[in-house]
Amino acid sequence: MKEKNISVLQGVCATVVFVAYFLPWAQVSILGSDSSISFAAAAYQLASLADKMPLASLMPLGIVTLGGINVLWQWLLKTNVGAFYMNSIPLCICVAILAGLDAIVGGSYLQANVADGLGAGFYLTFLASLVSCVAAWTSIGRLYLVRYKGYMTIITILTVLCYALGVWANTWHLDFDMDYEEMIALEKRKNWTIMLTHIFSLLHFPFVIYGWIVFAIRGKRRWQILQEASSENLTSAPEKTNTKTVWVKDEEEAKRYMEENNIH
């Protein structure tokens, strides 16, 4: 897939995700009547509770706003790293919804067909954001040596370190001899560390592996092309000769010049 095609695809995916925010995400039943609700409508309703829950109520509205910004970003700037981080937000939301529904029905989500309650907006968001993230890492893997040389290495190291830090934080044990406020503060630090490191590592882990696979395949193919080109040059390259143009008056002077310079 060419870089130009991926850039256009990112713009299309960003547009689809933003439009899908205004399409039905779920079917709700109120007083016996069924109706649908979109993510944008739910975000607007939650924003009305900003005086009681400032951060939690305004976050969904901020996500919709970021979706609109991402549309302009992808059509104008065309950055695959930006596309990955922007569309990883709706992707994580969709995955969290599916995981939550799966937990509610006790691990039999597909068999219970709970997905019937999800609307077209949800499925479009999930599909478009997933395609966007995969396309972004396809480009990152292909253009690793050209544009993403530092990013891919650094993000791989950070992913491994975050995963290790999350595992280590999970081993923290509270000391009951500590002061109560100290215990509460340590418990909060532990929970935040585990949550943030797991979100970062789980978000990047599958795509980092995919990016390295693309890079390995691309690098192997490029090496084969270089090898084939070098072997063709060795077998078919014409022998180089040094030539020099000399102006002479007549045939006798030409013969004399050839004899002096031992030219046959």
Phi, psi and omega in degrees: 000126183285157181300320180297317179296320179295321180297316177296319179299320179296321177295319178295315180298317179298320179294317180297317180297315182296316179295322182295337176300333183261000176267164181301129176257331184206154175262127180239149180245119181236116179054041176086352179252136181268139176212164181250156179224140179264165178295320180295320179295318178296322179295320179294320180293320178293329181296337178290346179261021185298331181290336181263320180229081188303310185284309185296324184281331182270345183299313179300322178295324176294325178295318177297319178298317177298327177298319177293320177297322181296326178300311179295319181301312186286327179282334183260310185267327176056061178248123183288326177295317177298320179297320180298311184288325178292314183274351173289339178294303177296330178297316179296323178297315180295317179296320179296321178296315179296318179295322179294317178295322178297321180291325182295320183268014173070040174083009179239046187299310183293320181292328183279349179057040177293339182297346178298336180277354179267142185263181183296326180299318179298311184293322177295319179297315181297313182293312183294319180291323178294315178299319180298314181294318178295318179296322179299314181283340171295316178292319180297318178294320182289322186255026184304313183287339186267308189240336188239032185300313182280321186300312186294321179292313182296316183291330176292315179298316180296323179297315179294317181295320179295320178296316179295321179295321178295319178295318180294318180297330180292343180269357179296133179243139179283136177264116184288353174278351181285162175294150184300316180295325177295320179296318180296316181296318179294321179296321178295316179298320179297312182295317179295320180296314180297315183295310184293318181292323179290320178298313181297312184290319180291329178291317186271332190306306182295325183283328176296315178299315179298317180298319178292325177296315178298317180297319181295316179294317180296316180295320179296318180294319179296321178296319178297319179295318179295320178296316179296319180293319180292323179292324177293323179294323181291326184271332186245358182290132179290150180291130182278137178232145178272125180239152180213133180264126181235130180266128180233159184282315184212184184292325180295317179295327178294317178297315180299319179296319181293322179291318180296326183258011176055049179257127181243000000 
